[in-house]
Amino acid sequence: MKVFYIPEVEIYLYELIELLYTKNYFSFPDQATNYVFKLRQYIESSISTVHKRTAPDYFAKYGKNMSYFIYKANPNTNWYIFFQQKANIYLIRYITNNHVSAHHF
């Protein structure tokens, strides 16, 4: 199994670290870095075994025939990971959370 991220998702995850710290979700940059690391770790270790759903039509602008799964980071935040799969290769095309996109589900 292999997991790849499109460049836009890589950039988003990198920028998420800074956003989490500057918006005071975490007191130290290392905490924000660890949070994003855990998100990536969950994606890469669980994508082949988690319950997958068909992506809602709204998210077709990020790719065709996508599926998604949910990572519950804490009691308040669910992350939605959108991907395409071919055999044992997964391409992560978009990541969002319930604070941003809950109304689309």
Residue pairs with C-beta under 8 A, 6 or more apart in sequence:
1 47
1 48
1 88
1 89
1 90
2 88
2 89
2 90
3 43
3 44
3 47
3 90
3 92
4 89
4 90
4 91
4 92
5 13
5 91
5 92
6 91
6 92
6 93
9 92
9 93
9 94
9 95
12 95
13 36
13 39
13 40
13 95
16 32
16 36
17 29
17 32
17 33
17 35
17 36
18 32
20 26
20 32
20 35
20 36
21 28
21 29
21 31
21 32
25 32
26 32
26 35
35 73
38 73
39 71
39 73
39 79
39 95
42 71
43 71
43 81
43 92
46 69
46 71
47 69
47 81
47 83
47 90
48 88
48 90
50 69
50 70
51 69
52 67
52 68
52 69
53 67
53 68
53 69
54 66
54 67
55 66
55 67
55 68
55 82
56 104
56 105
58 104
59 66
59 68
59 82
59 94
59 104
60 66
62 82
62 93
62 94
63 82
63 84
63 91
63 93
63 94
64 84
65 84
66 82
66 83
66 84
66 93
66 94
67 82
67 83
67 84
67 85
68 80
68 81
68 82
68 83
69 80
69 81
70 78
70 79
70 80
70 81
71 78
71 79
71 81
72 78
72 79
73 79
73 97
77 97
77 98
77 99
78 97
78 98
79 95
79 96
79 97
80 95
80 96
80 97
80 98
80 101
80 105
81 92
81 95
82 92
82 93
82 94
82 95
82 96
83 90
83 91
83 92
83 93
84 90
84 91
84 93
85 91
